[in-house]
Amino acid sequence: MARFTAMLILFIPGALAVLGFKLMRDSLFGIVHPLLLQVWVQFAFGLIAFLGGLAFIGGFILYRDKKLGKTQGRFKK
């Protein structure tokens, strides 16, 4: 059950990171979505979404590895 919960917790930020990457890619090719009126707004929103999702997943993995004792000395308490 714990692994299923962890997968659900990681799914939403992962989907957000994928959406951010797609928005950045579309803005580089000049495809503007109706909700985001300009290309640079779309790229900025995509960058924020991508970095936010990536930071959440990275922090989750680091927290889990610290708890299991699999990190280097600088991350240990």
Phi and psi in radians as a Rosetta constraint file:
Dihedral C 1 N 2 CA 2 C 2 CIRCULARHARMONIC -1.167 0.35
Dihedral N 2 CA 2 C 2 N 3 CIRCULARHARMONIC -0.646 0.35
Dihedral C 2 N 3 CA 3 C 3 CIRCULARHARMONIC -1.198 0.35
Dihedral N 3 CA 3 C 3 N 4 CIRCULARHARMONIC -0.638 0.35
Dihedral C 3 N 4 CA 4 C 4 CIRCULARHARMONIC -1.135 0.35
Dihedral N 4 CA 4 C 4 N 5 CIRCULARHARMONIC -0.733 0.35
Dihedral C 4 N 5 CA 5 C 5 CIRCULARHARMONIC -1.105 0.35
Dihedral N 5 CA 5 C 5 N 6 CIRCULARHARMONIC -0.739 0.35
Dihedral C 5 N 6 CA 6 C 6 CIRCULARHARMONIC -1.101 0.35
Dihedral N 6 CA 6 C 6 N 7 CIRCULARHARMONIC -0.679 0.35
Dihedral C 6 N 7 CA 7 C 7 CIRCULARHARMONIC -1.144 0.35
Dihedral N 7 CA 7 C 7 N 8 CIRCULARHARMONIC -0.664 0.35
Dihedral C 7 N 8 CA 8 C 8 CIRCULARHARMONIC -1.169 0.35
Dihedral N 8 CA 8 C 8 N 9 CIRCULARHARMONIC -0.686 0.35
Dihedral C 8 N 9 CA 9 C 9 CIRCULARHARMONIC -1.130 0.35
Dihedral N 9 CA 9 C 9 N 10 CIRCULARHARMONIC -0.632 0.35
Dihedral C 9 N 10 CA 10 C 10 CIRCULARHARMONIC -1.472 0.35
Dihedral N 10 CA 10 C 10 N 11 CIRCULARHARMONIC -0.279 0.35
Dihedral C 10 N 11 CA 11 C 11 CIRCULARHARMONIC -1.174 0.35
Dihedral N 11 CA 11 C 11 N 12 CIRCULARHARMONIC -0.779 0.35
Dihedral C 11 N 12 CA 12 C 12 CIRCULARHARMONIC -1.144 0.35
Dihedral N 12 CA 12 C 12 N 13 CIRCULARHARMONIC -0.872 0.35
Dihedral C 12 N 13 CA 13 C 13 CIRCULARHARMONIC -1.140 0.35
Dihedral N 13 CA 13 C 13 N 14 CIRCULARHARMONIC -0.544 0.35
Dihedral C 13 N 14 CA 14 C 14 CIRCULARHARMONIC -1.146 0.35
Dihedral N 14 CA 14 C 14 N 15 CIRCULARHARMONIC -0.749 0.35
Dihedral C 14 N 15 CA 15 C 15 CIRCULARHARMONIC -1.142 0.35
Dihedral N 15 CA 15 C 15 N 16 CIRCULARHARMONIC -0.635 0.35
Dihedral C 15 N 16 CA 16 C 16 CIRCULARHARMONIC -1.125 0.35
Dihedral N 16 CA 16 C 16 N 17 CIRCULARHARMONIC -0.709 0.35
Dihedral C 16 N 17 CA 17 C 17 CIRCULARHARMONIC -1.151 0.35
Dihedral N 17 CA 17 C 17 N 18 CIRCULARHARMONIC -0.689 0.35
Dihedral C 17 N 18 CA 18 C 18 CIRCULARHARMONIC -1.149 0.35
Dihedral N 18 CA 18 C 18 N 19 CIRCULARHARMONIC -0.729 0.35
Dihedral C 18 N 19 CA 19 C 19 CIRCULARHARMONIC -1.104 0.35
Dihedral N 19 CA 19 C 19 N 20 CIRCULARHARMONIC -0.716 0.35
Dihedral C 19 N 20 CA 20 C 20 CIRCULARHARMONIC -1.093 0.35
Dihedral N 20 CA 20 C 20 N 21 CIRCULARHARMONIC -0.719 0.35
Dihedral C 20 N 21 CA 21 C 21 CIRCULARHARMONIC -1.118 0.35
Dihedral N 21 CA 21 C 21 N 22 CIRCULARHARMONIC -0.714 0.35
Dihedral C 21 N 22 CA 22 C 22 CIRCULARHARMONIC -1.126 0.35
Dihedral N 22 CA 22 C 22 N 23 CIRCULARHARMONIC -0.712 0.35
Dihedral C 22 N 23 CA 23 C 23 CIRCULARHARMONIC -1.144 0.35
Dihedral N 23 CA 23 C 23 N 24 CIRCULARHARMONIC -0.698 0.35
Dihedral C 23 N 24 CA 24 C 24 CIRCULARHARMONIC -1.138 0.35
Dihedral N 24 CA 24 C 24 N 25 CIRCULARHARMONIC -0.733 0.35
Dihedral C 24 N 25 CA 25 C 25 CIRCULARHARMONIC -1.111 0.35
Dihedral N 25 CA 25 C 25 N 26 CIRCULARHARMONIC -0.777 0.35
Dihedral C 25 N 26 CA 26 C 26 CIRCULARHARMONIC -1.115 0.35
Dihedral N 26 CA 26 C 26 N 27 CIRCULARHARMONIC -0.638 0.35
Dihedral C 26 N 27 CA 27 C 27 CIRCULARHARMONIC -1.220 0.35
Dihedral N 27 CA 27 C 27 N 28 CIRCULARHARMONIC -0.533 0.35
Dihedral C 27 N 28 CA 28 C 28 CIRCULARHARMONIC -1.193 0.35
Dihedral N 28 CA 28 C 28 N 29 CIRCULARHARMONIC -0.533 0.35
Dihedral C 28 N 29 CA 29 C 29 CIRCULARHARMONIC -1.602 0.35
Dihedral N 29 CA 29 C 29 N 30 CIRCULARHARMONIC 0.027 0.35
Dihedral C 29 N 30 CA 30 C 30 CIRCULARHARMONIC 1.455 0.35
Dihedral N 30 CA 30 C 30 N 31 CIRCULARHARMONIC 0.297 0.35
Dihedral C 30 N 31 CA 31 C 31 CIRCULARHARMONIC -1.619 0.35
Dihedral N 31 CA 31 C 31 N 32 CIRCULARHARMONIC 2.013 0.35
Dihedral C 31 N 32 CA 32 C 32 CIRCULARHARMONIC -1.835 0.35
Dihedral N 32 CA 32 C 32 N 33 CIRCULARHARMONIC 2.267 0.35
Dihedral C 32 N 33 CA 33 C 33 CIRCULARHARMONIC -1.445 0.35
Dihedral N 33 CA 33 C 33 N 34 CIRCULARHARMONIC 2.652 0.35
Dihedral C 33 N 34 CA 34 C 34 CIRCULARHARMONIC -1.087 0.35
Dihedral N 34 CA 34 C 34 N 35 CIRCULARHARMONIC -0.562 0.35
Dihedral C 34 N 35 CA 35 C 35 CIRCULARHARMONIC -1.283 0.35
Dihedral N 35 CA 35 C 35 N 36 CIRCULARHARMONIC -0.528 0.35
Dihedral C 35 N 36 CA 36 C 36 CIRCULARHARMONIC -1.868 0.35
Dihedral N 36 CA 36 C 36 N 37 CIRCULARHARMONIC 1.950 0.35
Dihedral C 36 N 37 CA 37 C 37 CIRCULARHARMONIC -1.331 0.35
Dihedral N 37 CA 37 C 37 N 38 CIRCULARHARMONIC -0.456 0.35
Dihedral C 37 N 38 CA 38 C 38 CIRCULARHARMONIC -2.203 0.35
Dihedral N 38 CA 38 C 38 N 39 CIRCULARHARMONIC 2.747 0.35
Dihedral C 38 N 39 CA 39 C 39 CIRCULARHARMONIC -1.153 0.35
Dihedral N 39 CA 39 C 39 N 40 CIRCULARHARMONIC -0.724 0.35
Dihedral C 39 N 40 CA 40 C 40 CIRCULARHARMONIC -1.227 0.35
Dihedral N 40 CA 40 C 40 N 41 CIRCULARHARMONIC -0.554 0.35
Dihedral C 40 N 41 CA 41 C 41 CIRCULARHARMONIC -1.166 0.35
Dihedral N 41 CA 41 C 41 N 42 CIRCULARHARMONIC -0.725 0.35
Dihedral C 41 N 42 CA 42 C 42 CIRCULARHARMONIC -1.110 0.35
Dihedral N 42 CA 42 C 42 N 43 CIRCULARHARMONIC -0.742 0.35
Dihedral C 42 N 43 CA 43 C 43 CIRCULARHARMONIC -1.142 0.35
Dihedral N 43 CA 43 C 43 N 44 CIRCULARHARMONIC -0.736 0.35
Dihedral C 43 N 44 CA 44 C 44 CIRCULARHARMONIC -1.129 0.35
Dihedral N 44 CA 44 C 44 N 45 CIRCULARHARMONIC -0.746 0.35
Dihedral C 44 N 45 CA 45 C 45 CIRCULARHARMONIC -1.109 0.35
Dihedral N 45 CA 45 C 45 N 46 CIRCULARHARMONIC -0.728 0.35
Dihedral C 45 N 46 CA 46 C 46 CIRCULARHARMONIC -1.122 0.35
Dihedral N 46 CA 46 C 46 N 47 CIRCULARHARMONIC -0.688 0.35
Dihedral C 46 N 47 CA 47 C 47 CIRCULARHARMONIC -1.144 0.35
Dihedral N 47 CA 47 C 47 N 48 CIRCULARHARMONIC -0.750 0.35
Dihedral C 47 N 48 CA 48 C 48 CIRCULARHARMONIC -1.122 0.35
Dihedral N 48 CA 48 C 48 N 49 CIRCULARHARMONIC -0.743 0.35
Dihedral C 48 N 49 CA 49 C 49 CIRCULARHARMONIC -1.134 0.35
Dihedral N 49 CA 49 C 49 N 50 CIRCULARHARMONIC -0.745 0.35
Dihedral C 49 N 50 CA 50 C 50 CIRCULARHARMONIC -1.126 0.35
Dihedral N 50 CA 50 C 50 N 51 CIRCULARHARMONIC -0.851 0.35
Dihedral C 50 N 51 CA 51 C 51 CIRCULARHARMONIC -1.169 0.35
Dihedral N 51 CA 51 C 51 N 52 CIRCULARHARMONIC -0.634 0.35
Dihedral C 51 N 52 CA 52 C 52 CIRCULARHARMONIC -1.132 0.35
Dihedral N 52 CA 52 C 52 N 53 CIRCULARHARMONIC -0.799 0.35
Dihedral C 52 N 53 CA 53 C 53 CIRCULARHARMONIC -1.137 0.35
Dihedral N 53 CA 53 C 53 N 54 CIRCULARHARMONIC -0.716 0.35
Dihedral C 53 N 54 CA 54 C 54 CIRCULARHARMONIC -1.154 0.35
Dihedral N 54 CA 54 C 54 N 55 CIRCULARHARMONIC -0.704 0.35
Dihedral C 54 N 55 CA 55 C 55 CIRCULARHARMONIC -1.156 0.35
Dihedral N 55 CA 55 C 55 N 56 CIRCULARHARMONIC -0.692 0.35
Dihedral C 55 N 56 CA 56 C 56 CIRCULARHARMONIC -1.130 0.35
Dihedral N 56 CA 56 C 56 N 57 CIRCULARHARMONIC -0.791 0.35
Dihedral C 56 N 57 CA 57 C 57 CIRCULARHARMONIC -1.144 0.35
Dihedral N 57 CA 57 C 57 N 58 CIRCULARHARMONIC -0.746 0.35
Dihedral C 57 N 58 CA 58 C 58 CIRCULARHARMONIC -1.099 0.35
Dihedral N 58 CA 58 C 58 N 59 CIRCULARHARMONIC -0.730 0.35
Dihedral C 58 N 59 CA 59 C 59 CIRCULARHARMONIC -1.147 0.35
Dihedral N 59 CA 59 C 59 N 60 CIRCULARHARMONIC -0.664 0.35
Dihedral C 59 N 60 CA 60 C 60 CIRCULARHARMONIC -1.100 0.35
Dihedral N 60 CA 60 C 60 N 61 CIRCULARHARMONIC -0.786 0.35
Dihedral C 60 N 61 CA 61 C 61 CIRCULARHARMONIC -1.170 0.35
Dihedral N 61 CA 61 C 61 N 62 CIRCULARHARMONIC -0.710 0.35
Dihedral C 61 N 62 CA 62 C 62 CIRCULARHARMONIC -1.125 0.35
Dihedral N 62 CA 62 C 62 N 63 CIRCULARHARMONIC -0.748 0.35
Dihedral C 62 N 63 CA 63 C 63 CIRCULARHARMONIC -1.075 0.35
Dihedral N 63 CA 63 C 63 N 64 CIRCULARHARMONIC -0.762 0.35
Dihedral C 63 N 64 CA 64 C 64 CIRCULARHARMONIC -1.133 0.35
Dihedral N 64 CA 64 C 64 N 65 CIRCULARHARMONIC -0.751 0.35
Dihedral C 64 N 65 CA 65 C 65 CIRCULARHARMONIC -1.207 0.35
Dihedral N 65 CA 65 C 65 N 66 CIRCULARHARMONIC -0.610 0.35
Dihedral C 65 N 66 CA 66 C 66 CIRCULARHARMONIC -1.111 0.35
Dihedral N 66 CA 66 C 66 N 67 CIRCULARHARMONIC -0.697 0.35
Dihedral C 66 N 67 CA 67 C 67 CIRCULARHARMONIC -1.164 0.35
Dihedral N 67 CA 67 C 67 N 68 CIRCULARHARMONIC -0.592 0.35
Dihedral C 67 N 68 CA 68 C 68 CIRCULARHARMONIC -1.553 0.35
Dihedral N 68 CA 68 C 68 N 69 CIRCULARHARMONIC -0.060 0.35
Dihedral C 68 N 69 CA 69 C 69 CIRCULARHARMONIC 1.325 0.35
Dihedral N 69 CA 69 C 69 N 70 CIRCULARHARMONIC 0.542 0.35
Dihedral C 69 N 70 CA 70 C 70 CIRCULARHARMONIC -1.831 0.35
Dihedral N 70 CA 70 C 70 N 71 CIRCULARHARMONIC 0.254 0.35
Dihedral C 70 N 71 CA 71 C 71 CIRCULARHARMONIC -1.796 0.35
Dihedral N 71 CA 71 C 71 N 72 CIRCULARHARMONIC 2.959 0.35
Dihedral C 71 N 72 CA 72 C 72 CIRCULARHARMONIC -1.337 0.35
Dihedral N 72 CA 72 C 72 N 73 CIRCULARHARMONIC 3.065 0.35
Dihedral C 72 N 73 CA 73 C 73 CIRCULARHARMONIC -1.086 0.35
Dihedral N 73 CA 73 C 73 N 74 CIRCULARHARMONIC -0.588 0.35
Dihedral C 73 N 74 CA 74 C 74 CIRCULARHARMONIC -1.243 0.35
Dihedral N 74 CA 74 C 74 N 75 CIRCULARHARMONIC -0.318 0.35
Dihedral C 74 N 75 CA 75 C 75 CIRCULARHARMONIC -1.685 0.35
Dihedral N 75 CA 75 C 75 N 76 CIRCULARHARMONIC -0.175 0.35
Dihedral C 75 N 76 CA 76 C 76 CIRCULARHARMONIC -1.430 0.35
Dihedral N 76 CA 76 C 76 N 77 CIRCULARHARMONIC 2.709 0.35
